[in-house]
């Protein structure tokens, strides 16, 4: 008996084609449509986005590493630095917990402000962790990278994503965001922060989005934004597009007050 004839592979099953330059538009479209379908299935329309370093350690791990460095001749200075920076992990965790509890307590259950992160370790893990500990579903928009990035265990599994294209990941960060909290971070964090500021400054996004730069001493060392005003490259009013915060209470109050007024249209009525 002749062997059953097998025709050519269907185009949507042809991995060689799908991974080729000719199918780039299809891959980009998939990173728009597949997340959109999942967000619709879970009624996700409002997020509070946390940005920050993937390298920031939880306090218990930083303490353990410092003790090990002292006992075994490791780099004590680096371990002490990491312990000092670990406060941002714990603050992100606490802030995310409190914002999730607040969101869950809103009378209008159609408006849920879900914590959303880049899905990796460090500050991202801390925020997903806090939301999970508060019993809230949360989102992780991961990206495939050669180092550092892996999904953390606190993301709601059905809302864990992995992107190939940075620009599609950024789209989903900002499209659903109603508030943004930027913790200490590196190039990626600053890229995300400045792109958001640019979208607001140029009115490419019309929504009111409270932005918090968390850790004034860190950001004061890293960014001299007043110099942009001094040299005339931005207006003084552009620095009002964000606010510094040094405590969980300060950041929480600012975010909730703004969401009540601008996202929920209920100033003072949902605190």
Secondary structure in CASP SS format (residue, H / E / C, confidence):
PFRMAT SS
TARGET T0000
AUTHOR 0000-0000-0000
METHOD secondary structure of the structure
MODEL  1
X C 1.00
X C 1.00
X C 1.00
X C 1.00
X C 1.00
X C 1.00
X C 1.00
X C 1.00
X C 1.00
X C 1.00
X H 1.00
X H 1.00
X H 1.00
X C 1.00
X H 1.00
X H 1.00
X H 1.00
X H 1.00
X C 1.00
X C 1.00
X H 1.00
X H 1.00
X H 1.00
X H 1.00
X H 1.00
X H 1.00
X H 1.00
X H 1.00
X H 1.00
X H 1.00
X H 1.00
X H 1.00
X H 1.00
X H 1.00
X H 1.00
X H 1.00
X H 1.00
X H 1.00
X H 1.00
X H 1.00
X H 1.00
X C 1.00
X C 1.00
X C 1.00
X C 1.00
X E 1.00
X E 1.00
X E 1.00
X E 1.00
X E 1.00
X E 1.00
X C 1.00
X C 1.00
X C 1.00
X C 1.00
X C 1.00
X C 1.00
X C 1.00
X H 1.00
X H 1.00
X H 1.00
X H 1.00
X H 1.00
X H 1.00
X H 1.00
X H 1.00
X H 1.00
X H 1.00
X H 1.00
X H 1.00
X H 1.00
X H 1.00
X C 1.00
X C 1.00
X C 1.00
X H 1.00
X H 1.00
X H 1.00
X H 1.00
X H 1.00
X H 1.00
X H 1.00
X H 1.00
X H 1.00
X H 1.00
X H 1.00
X H 1.00
X H 1.00
X H 1.00
X H 1.00
X H 1.00
X H 1.00
X H 1.00
X H 1.00
X H 1.00
X H 1.00
X H 1.00
X H 1.00
X H 1.00
X H 1.00
X H 1.00
X H 1.00
X H 1.00
X H 1.00
X C 1.00
X C 1.00
X C 1.00
X C 1.00
X C 1.00
X C 1.00
X C 1.00
X C 1.00
X E 1.00
X E 1.00
X E 1.00
X E 1.00
X E 1.00
X C 1.00
X C 1.00
X C 1.00
X C 1.00
X C 1.00
X H 1.00
X H 1.00
X H 1.00
X H 1.00
X H 1.00
X H 1.00
X H 1.00
X H 1.00
X H 1.00
X H 1.00
X H 1.00
X C 1.00
X C 1.00
X C 1.00
X C 1.00
X C 1.00
X E 1.00
X E 1.00
X E 1.00
X E 1.00
X E 1.00
X C 1.00
X C 1.00
X C 1.00
X C 1.00
X C 1.00
X C 1.00
X C 1.00
X C 1.00
X C 1.00
X C 1.00
X C 1.00
X C 1.00
X C 1.00
X H 1.00
X H 1.00
X H 1.00
X E 1.00
X E 1.00
X E 1.00
X E 1.00
X C 1.00
X C 1.00
X H 1.00
X H 1.00
X H 1.00
X H 1.00
X H 1.00
X H 1.00
X H 1.00
X H 1.00
X H 1.00
X H 1.00
X H 1.00
X E 1.00
X E 1.00
X E 1.00
X E 1.00
X E 1.00
X E 1.00
X C 1.00
X C 1.00
X C 1.00
X C 1.00
X H 1.00
X H 1.00
X H 1.00
X H 1.00
X H 1.00
X H 1.00
X H 1.00
X H 1.00
X H 1.00
X H 1.00
X H 1.00
X H 1.00
X H 1.00
X H 1.00
X H 1.00
X C 1.00
X C 1.00
X C 1.00
X C 1.00
X C 1.00
X C 1.00
X C 1.00
X C 1.00
X E 1.00
X E 1.00
X E 1.00
X E 1.00
X E 1.00
X C 1.00
X H 1.00
X H 1.00
X H 1.00
X H 1.00
X H 1.00
X H 1.00
X H 1.00
X C 1.00
X C 1.00
X C 1.00
X H 1.00
X H 1.00
X H 1.00
X H 1.00
X H 1.00
X C 1.00
X C 1.00
X C 1.00
X C 1.00
X C 1.00
X H 1.00
X H 1.00
X H 1.00
X H 1.00
X H 1.00
X H 1.00
X C 1.00
X E 1.00
X E 1.00
X E 1.00
X C 1.00
X C 1.00
X H 1.00
X H 1.00
X H 1.00
X H 1.00
X H 1.00
X H 1.00
X H 1.00
X H 1.00
X H 1.00
X H 1.00
X H 1.00
X H 1.00
X H 1.00
X H 1.00
X H 1.00
X H 1.00
X C 1.00
X C 1.00
X C 1.00
X C 1.00
X C 1.00
X C 1.00
X C 1.00
X C 1.00
END
